[in-house]
């Protein structure tokens, strides 16, 4: 689809009808900073008009961007009862039904998704997603975890990938200690500079928030995953004493939102690059389900991530003749520890 320049939302001038039959024409530059009234005519009717136009701008901005990039999203029922993320080229007229946008079926970059190595938390079989502890070095990598990350780097560099050898240019990482320390090991093993590291502070790569399960046994995730299969909107038990209990937990749909935002940013920033994403178990598996378009509730079954495991997401380039835009063979997982090939079929 050819690129088209989106139409501007705000016109250079606007006409405001006052209580009389006289129309007054003015520009936005007449509006003092922080004011909704025109300094030249003192017309109070501007307040209602300007507020209405501002709301319209906010609601249409995503539509305009999405239409220009050719993106579209539908959430459709899965045969298994869950939700599938169906992505196809945007061919609509820019109506409200196309407000939510995601990356197109083919991606401009190749992505290596890496789960962090074993940390003190896994050694103690504990869950921990609370951002208050993200900088606590107590929960950093174990010696075994460091070895797993070294193996992951070797897997990235030594594997004969279908579209050529890996040449990582950037590392994007969660800023929890277990992922940050894994990133430092990867940087050294991959021969990258510190300036090639991008730390994600907005929380897109943070672990799935498990609320009341923090510092509980890892086995508690089994019940969470069973609930995911039944309803992708289900969440772990929240922290009831929190001022905002719902903010302490994530559902599969929350992780889906993270995936669309993260890949939209990356696809808009780079082209033709190998990008390494260092993250956590459920987040990475949900990212895979979101980009491939499989059942979100089955993310942990379809794309499990062991400690130090690497999966290559390669949806770059055109689809092969006779194949759909999104092909399961484009997604190949490799274990950074055992180096066992895991082809999704």
Kinemage of the C-alpha trace (Angstrom):
@kinemage 1
@onewidth
@group {chain A} dominant
@subgroup {mainchain}
@vectorlist {calphas} color= white
{ca unk a 1} P 0.000 0.000 0.000
{ca unk a 2} L 1.586 3.327 -1.021
{ca unk a 3} L 2.393 5.787 1.738
{ca unk a 4} L 0.009 8.727 1.959
{ca unk a 5} L 0.597 11.846 3.987
{ca unk a 6} L -2.100 12.164 6.660
{ca unk a 7} L -4.302 15.241 6.506
{ca unk a 8} L -3.714 17.809 9.246
{ca unk a 9} L -6.261 17.688 12.018
{ca unk a 10} L -6.144 21.398 12.900
{ca unk a 11} L -6.836 23.918 10.153
{ca unk a 12} L -4.749 27.134 10.068
{ca unk a 13} L -7.794 29.296 10.824
{ca unk a 14} L -11.176 28.719 12.391
{ca unk a 15} L -14.473 30.568 12.389
{ca unk a 16} L -16.298 31.021 15.680
{ca unk a 17} L -19.999 31.861 15.751
{ca unk a 18} L -20.960 34.208 18.562
{ca unk a 19} L -24.408 34.808 19.957
{ca unk a 20} L -25.094 37.315 17.211
{ca unk a 21} L -25.245 36.579 13.527
{ca unk a 22} L -21.760 38.015 13.040
{ca unk a 23} L -18.986 35.488 12.481
{ca unk a 24} L -15.527 36.241 13.853
{ca unk a 25} L -12.393 34.717 12.275
{ca unk a 26} L -9.233 34.348 14.346
{ca unk a 27} L -6.085 32.210 14.601
{ca unk a 28} L -4.903 29.969 17.416
{ca unk a 29} L -1.920 32.272 17.908
{ca unk a 30} L -4.269 34.826 19.469
{ca unk a 31} L -4.921 32.426 22.337
{ca unk a 32} L -2.731 33.242 25.381
{ca unk a 33} L -0.801 30.280 26.860
{ca unk a 34} L -3.037 28.356 29.252
{ca unk a 35} L -6.182 30.176 28.093
{ca unk a 36} L -9.106 29.054 25.978
{ca unk a 37} L -10.247 32.609 25.199
{ca unk a 38} L -9.135 34.771 22.304
{ca unk a 39} L -7.127 37.761 23.507
{ca unk a 40} L -8.209 39.865 20.553
{ca unk a 41} L -11.989 39.455 20.809
{ca unk a 42} L -12.555 38.093 24.364
{ca unk a 43} L -15.114 35.658 22.964
{ca unk a 44} L -16.217 33.139 25.618
{ca unk a 45} L -17.665 30.844 22.946
{ca unk a 46} L -14.101 29.796 22.055
{ca unk a 47} L -13.843 27.695 25.209
{ca unk a 48} L -16.447 25.177 24.133
{ca unk a 49} L -15.208 25.061 20.540
{ca unk a 50} L -11.530 24.675 21.400
{ca unk a 51} L -12.221 21.940 23.954
{ca unk a 52} L -14.284 20.068 21.378
{ca unk a 53} L -11.524 20.347 18.768
{ca unk a 54} L -8.870 19.219 21.244
{ca unk a 55} L -10.865 16.081 22.077
{ca unk a 56} L -11.344 15.383 18.387
{ca unk a 57} L -7.612 15.755 17.818
{ca unk a 58} L -6.765 13.253 20.547
{ca unk a 59} L -9.238 10.677 19.258
{ca unk a 60} L -8.143 10.988 15.638
{ca unk a 61} L -4.378 11.166 16.073
{ca unk a 62} L -3.954 7.392 16.393
{ca unk a 63} L -6.283 6.849 13.430
{ca unk a 64} L -4.239 9.216 11.301
{ca unk a 65} L -0.939 7.552 12.218
{ca unk a 66} L -2.365 4.070 11.734
{ca unk a 67} L -3.844 4.895 8.348
{ca unk a 68} L -0.578 6.374 7.114
{ca unk a 69} L 1.384 3.275 8.147
{ca unk a 70} L -1.172 0.773 6.889
{ca unk a 71} L -1.870 -0.855 10.260
{ca unk a 72} L -5.045 -2.471 11.499
{ca unk a 73} L -6.126 -4.781 14.312
{ca unk a 74} L -9.032 -7.057 15.052
{ca unk a 75} L -9.456 -9.318 18.071
{ca unk a 76} L -11.346 -12.365 16.867
{ca unk a 77} L -12.618 -15.489 18.678
{ca unk a 78} L -10.228 -18.420 18.752
{ca unk a 79} L -11.395 -21.978 17.977
{ca unk a 80} L -10.129 -22.834 21.464
{ca unk a 81} L -12.355 -20.203 23.028
{ca unk a 82} L -9.747 -17.483 23.547
{ca unk a 83} L -8.807 -14.456 21.482
{ca unk a 84} L -6.547 -14.231 18.454
{ca unk a 85} L -4.804 -11.076 17.353
{ca unk a 86} L -5.622 -10.838 13.652
{ca unk a 87} L -3.449 -8.377 11.743
{ca unk a 88} L -4.011 -7.326 8.150
{ca unk a 89} L -3.226 -4.332 5.921
{ca unk a 90} L -5.387 -1.295 6.615
{ca unk a 91} L -7.895 -0.796 3.798
{ca unk a 92} L -10.658 1.044 5.620
{ca unk a 93} L -11.704 4.649 5.383
{ca unk a 94} L -10.253 5.688 8.751
{ca unk a 95} L -13.427 5.094 10.747
{ca unk a 96} L -13.602 4.686 14.499
{ca unk a 97} L -13.491 0.883 14.213
{ca unk a 98} L -9.789 1.102 13.337
{ca unk a 99} L -8.655 3.120 16.335
{ca unk a 100} L -6.330 0.491 17.837
{ca unk a 101} L -3.249 -0.113 15.693
{ca unk a 102} L -0.460 -2.685 15.794
{ca unk a 103} L 2.585 -3.414 13.640
{ca unk a 104} L 1.862 -4.802 10.163
{ca unk a 105} L 2.066 -8.493 9.374
{ca unk a 106} L 5.692 -8.192 8.296
{ca unk a 107} L 8.260 -6.505 10.543
{ca unk a 108} L 11.192 -4.358 9.436
{ca unk a 109} L 13.614 -5.771 12.013
{ca unk a 110} L 14.647 -9.174 13.284
{ca unk a 111} L 14.187 -9.710 17.018
{ca unk a 112} L 15.993 -12.024 19.426
{ca unk a 113} L 13.906 -12.514 22.557
{ca unk a 114} L 16.014 -13.617 25.536
{ca unk a 115} L 14.794 -14.585 28.968
{ca unk a 116} L 17.142 -13.602 31.792
{ca unk a 117} L 19.371 -16.209 33.429
{ca unk a 118} L 18.696 -17.831 36.771
{ca unk a 119} L 18.458 -15.293 39.599
{ca unk a 120} L 18.307 -15.679 43.369
{ca unk a 121} L 14.513 -15.708 43.023
{ca unk a 122} L 14.486 -18.799 40.795
{ca unk a 123} L 17.081 -20.404 43.052
{ca unk a 124} L 14.647 -19.925 45.953
{ca unk a 125} L 11.585 -20.737 43.774
{ca unk a 126} L 9.972 -17.357 44.457
{ca unk a 127} L 7.879 -14.968 42.367
{ca unk a 128} L 8.649 -11.254 42.375
{ca unk a 129} L 7.147 -8.634 40.067
{ca unk a 130} L 6.809 -5.632 42.389
{ca unk a 131} L 8.614 -2.683 40.818
{ca unk a 132} L 9.644 -1.468 44.285
{ca unk a 133} L 12.305 -4.220 44.281
{ca unk a 134} L 13.535 -3.826 40.699
{ca unk a 135} L 16.829 -2.177 41.723
{ca unk a 136} L 17.500 -4.494 44.666
{ca unk a 137} L 20.763 -6.283 43.808
{ca unk a 138} L 19.811 -9.004 46.288
{ca unk a 139} L 17.807 -10.562 43.472
{ca unk a 140} L 20.514 -10.554 40.825
{ca unk a 141} L 21.922 -13.453 38.801
{ca unk a 142} L 23.426 -16.575 40.311
{ca unk a 143} L 26.694 -17.970 38.864
{ca unk a 144} L 24.593 -20.523 36.986
{ca unk a 145} L 22.431 -17.714 35.622
{ca unk a 146} L 25.506 -15.933 34.284
{ca unk a 147} L 26.568 -19.119 32.488
{ca unk a 148} L 23.110 -19.425 30.938
{ca unk a 149} L 23.325 -15.902 29.531
{ca unk a 150} L 26.797 -16.600 28.097
{ca unk a 151} L 25.284 -19.629 26.350
{ca unk a 152} L 22.416 -17.483 25.093
{ca unk a 153} L 24.869 -15.040 23.497
{ca unk a 154} L 26.707 -17.928 21.842
{ca unk a 155} L 23.400 -19.232 20.493
{ca unk a 156} L 22.601 -15.862 18.927
{ca unk a 157} L 26.012 -15.570 17.255
{ca unk a 158} L 26.694 -19.184 16.297
{ca unk a 159} L 23.316 -20.348 14.990
{ca unk a 160} L 22.888 -20.513 11.208
{ca unk a 161} L 19.731 -18.442 10.962
{ca unk a 162} L 17.665 -18.795 7.796
{ca unk a 163} L 18.107 -15.152 6.768
{ca unk a 164} L 21.788 -14.907 7.595
{ca unk a 165} L 23.969 -14.723 10.695
{ca unk a 166} L 22.938 -12.502 13.571
{ca unk a 167} L 24.487 -9.071 13.893
{ca unk a 168} L 22.899 -7.534 16.999
{ca unk a 169} L 22.883 -3.751 16.951
{ca unk a 170} L 20.785 -2.914 20.007
{ca unk a 171} L 19.747 -4.476 23.305
{ca unk a 172} L 16.457 -3.439 24.874
{ca unk a 173} L 16.026 -4.584 28.457
{ca unk a 174} L 13.772 -4.472 31.467
{ca unk a 175} L 15.425 -2.617 34.344
{ca unk a 176} L 14.840 -5.315 36.952
{ca unk a 177} L 18.159 -6.556 38.342
{ca unk a 178} L 17.904 -10.052 36.864
{ca unk a 179} L 17.390 -8.701 33.347
{ca unk a 180} L 19.804 -5.783 33.701
{ca unk a 181} L 22.611 -8.062 34.872
{ca unk a 182} L 21.792 -10.458 32.022
{ca unk a 183} L 22.049 -7.538 29.606
{ca unk a 184} L 25.508 -6.597 30.880
{ca unk a 185} L 26.704 -10.149 30.200
{ca unk a 186} L 25.083 -10.178 26.750
{ca unk a 187} L 26.641 -6.825 25.864
{ca unk a 188} L 30.122 -8.126 26.591
{ca unk a 189} L 29.617 -11.454 24.826
{ca unk a 190} L 28.024 -9.837 21.760
{ca unk a 191} L 30.748 -7.196 21.489
{ca unk a 192} L 28.408 -4.221 21.842
{ca unk a 193} L 28.991 -0.836 23.452
{ca unk a 194} L 27.230 0.459 26.546
{ca unk a 195} L 25.660 3.051 24.258
{ca unk a 196} L 23.980 0.181 22.381
{ca unk a 197} L 21.877 -0.663 25.450
{ca unk a 198} L 18.402 0.800 25.782
{ca unk a 199} L 16.767 0.381 29.197
{ca unk a 200} L 12.973 0.340 29.117
{ca unk a 201} L 11.778 2.517 31.999
{ca unk a 202} L 8.103 2.687 31.016
{ca unk a 203} L 7.435 -0.873 32.176
{ca unk a 204} L 6.767 -2.499 28.793
{ca unk a 205} L 9.386 -5.206 29.444
{ca unk a 206} L 8.770 -5.535 33.194
{ca unk a 207} L 7.672 -8.954 34.492
{ca unk a 208} L 3.978 -9.770 34.517
{ca unk a 209} L 2.530 -8.242 37.675
{ca unk a 210} L 1.284 -11.024 39.956
{ca unk a 211} L -0.071 -8.964 42.850
{ca unk a 212} L -0.625 -11.009 45.991
{ca unk a 213} L 1.576 -13.815 44.624
{ca unk a 214} L 4.762 -11.774 45.012
{ca unk a 215} L 7.318 -13.659 47.130
{ca unk a 216} L 5.108 -16.760 46.962
{ca unk a 217} L 6.160 -20.081 45.410
{ca unk a 218} L 6.733 -20.262 41.656
{ca unk a 219} L 4.241 -23.134 41.479
{ca unk a 220} L 1.426 -20.619 41.968
{ca unk a 221} L 1.789 -19.620 38.313
{ca unk a 222} L 0.188 -22.913 37.277
{ca unk a 223} L -3.202 -21.682 38.508
{ca unk a 224} L -2.660 -18.333 36.771
{ca unk a 225} L -1.942 -20.065 33.458
{ca unk a 226} L -5.009 -22.290 33.824
{ca unk a 227} L -7.089 -19.145 34.243
{ca unk a 228} L -5.436 -17.648 31.138
{ca unk a 229} L -6.693 -20.593 29.085
{ca unk a 230} L -10.265 -19.926 30.175
{ca unk a 231} L -10.210 -16.140 29.899
{ca unk a 232} L -7.345 -13.952 28.596
{ca unk a 233} L -8.744 -11.094 30.677
{ca unk a 234} L -8.214 -12.991 33.936
{ca unk a 235} L -5.541 -11.818 36.365
{ca unk a 236} L -3.579 -13.199 39.318
{ca unk a 237} L -5.050 -12.280 42.737
{ca unk a 238} L -4.500 -8.540 43.321
{ca unk a 239} L -3.112 -6.845 46.420
{ca unk a 240} L -6.375 -5.893 48.117
{ca unk a 241} L -4.677 -3.467 50.500
{ca unk a 242} L -3.342 -1.439 47.576
{ca unk a 243} L -4.906 1.919 46.734
{ca unk a 244} L -5.411 0.516 43.224
{ca unk a 245} L -5.649 -3.295 43.486
{ca unk a 246} L -6.174 -3.766 39.734
{ca unk a 247} L -2.894 -1.960 39.035
{ca unk a 248} L -0.993 -4.679 40.918
{ca unk a 249} L -1.780 -7.427 38.378
{ca unk a 250} L -1.600 -8.073 34.625
{ca unk a 251} L -3.866 -10.120 32.380
{ca unk a 252} L -2.937 -11.537 28.964
{ca unk a 253} L -4.669 -8.550 27.401
{ca unk a 254} L -2.472 -6.210 29.442
{ca unk a 255} L 0.580 -8.016 28.079
{ca unk a 256} L -0.884 -7.776 24.583
{ca unk a 257} L -1.107 -3.993 24.972
{ca unk a 258} L 2.530 -3.946 26.065
{ca unk a 259} L 3.536 -5.977 23.013
{ca unk a 260} L 1.779 -3.728 20.519
{ca unk a 261} L 3.247 -0.603 22.091
{ca unk a 262} L 6.771 -2.023 22.354
{ca unk a 263} L 6.949 -3.297 18.775
{ca unk a 264} L 5.276 -0.169 17.421
{ca unk a 265} L 8.033 1.914 19.026
{ca unk a 266} L 10.821 -0.350 17.810
{ca unk a 267} L 9.471 -0.625 14.274
{ca unk a 268} L 9.182 3.145 14.142
{ca unk a 269} L 12.755 3.656 15.360
{ca unk a 270} L 14.808 1.071 13.431
{ca unk a 271} L 14.811 -0.687 10.078
{ca unk a 272} L 16.824 -3.706 8.956
{ca unk a 273} L 18.390 -4.196 12.405
{ca unk a 274} L 18.870 -7.183 14.703
{ca unk a 275} L 17.406 -6.165 18.066
{ca unk a 276} L 17.792 -8.177 21.285
{ca unk a 277} L 14.931 -7.951 23.803
{ca unk a 278} L 15.826 -9.105 27.322
{ca unk a 279} L 12.772 -9.788 29.433
{ca unk a 280} L 10.762 -12.132 31.602
{ca unk a 281} L 8.871 -15.376 31.089
{ca unk a 282} L 5.201 -14.453 30.599
{ca unk a 283} L 5.964 -11.132 28.939
{ca unk a 284} L 8.124 -12.690 26.226
{ca unk a 285} L 5.729 -15.580 25.577
{ca unk a 286} L 2.806 -13.136 25.326
{ca unk a 287} L 4.864 -10.973 22.955
{ca unk a 288} L 5.307 -14.029 20.726
{ca unk a 289} L 1.588 -14.839 20.740
{ca unk a 290} L 0.746 -11.214 19.980
{ca unk a 291} L 3.097 -10.893 17.009
{ca unk a 292} L 2.392 -14.328 15.519
{ca unk a 293} L -1.356 -14.020 16.065
{ca unk a 294} L -2.024 -17.164 18.100
{ca unk a 295} L -4.339 -17.657 21.079
{ca unk a 296} L -3.248 -15.247 23.805
{ca unk a 297} L -4.415 -17.593 26.552
{ca unk a 298} L -2.040 -20.313 25.308
{ca unk a 299} L 1.073 -18.125 25.345
{ca unk a 300} L 2.781 -20.204 28.058
{ca unk a 301} L 2.115 -23.456 26.162
{ca unk a 302} L 2.944 -22.302 22.641
{ca unk a 303} L 6.019 -20.194 23.447
{ca unk a 304} L 7.472 -21.185 26.830
{ca unk a 305} L 10.732 -19.528 27.824
{ca unk a 306} L 13.255 -21.363 29.953
{ca unk a 307} L 15.919 -19.438 31.842
{ca unk a 308} L 18.479 -18.161 29.330
{ca unk a 309} L 16.431 -19.277 26.334
{ca unk a 310} L 16.548 -17.429 23.009
{ca unk a 311} L 13.805 -17.223 20.400
{ca unk a 312} L 14.263 -15.491 17.072
{ca unk a 313} L 11.260 -13.582 15.730
{ca unk a 314} L 11.935 -13.024 12.045
{ca unk a 315} L 8.985 -11.562 10.166
{ca unk a 316} L 11.150 -9.338 8.002
{ca unk a 317} L 11.030 -9.375 4.230
{ca unk a 318} L 8.152 -10.390 1.961
{ca unk a 319} L 6.230 -13.613 2.444
{ca unk a 320} L 7.258 -16.510 0.242
{ca unk a 321} L 5.184 -17.229 -2.849
{ca unk a 322} L 2.003 -19.053 -1.977
{ca unk a 323} L 2.422 -18.460 1.758
{ca unk a 324} L 0.407 -16.113 3.973
{ca unk a 325} L 1.979 -12.956 5.354
{ca unk a 326} L 2.254 -14.573 8.777
{ca unk a 327} L 3.829 -18.021 8.721
{ca unk a 328} L 4.642 -20.194 11.731
{ca unk a 329} L 7.944 -21.157 10.084
{ca unk a 330} L 9.085 -17.547 10.447
{ca unk a 331} L 9.292 -18.079 14.192
{ca unk a 332} L 12.019 -20.411 15.437
{ca unk a 333} L 13.003 -20.878 19.070
{ca unk a 334} L 16.414 -21.977 20.290
{ca unk a 335} L 17.336 -22.965 23.832
{ca unk a 336} L 20.385 -21.039 25.009
{ca unk a 337} L 21.293 -23.836 27.412
{ca unk a 338} L 20.632 -27.097 25.582
{ca unk a 339} L 20.632 -25.496 22.105
{ca unk a 340} L 17.657 -27.666 21.197
{ca unk a 341} L 15.894 -26.488 18.060
{ca unk a 342} L 12.245 -25.756 18.798
{ca unk a 343} L 10.358 -25.188 15.554
{ca unk a 344} L 6.810 -23.925 15.966
{ca unk a 345} L 4.608 -25.893 13.562
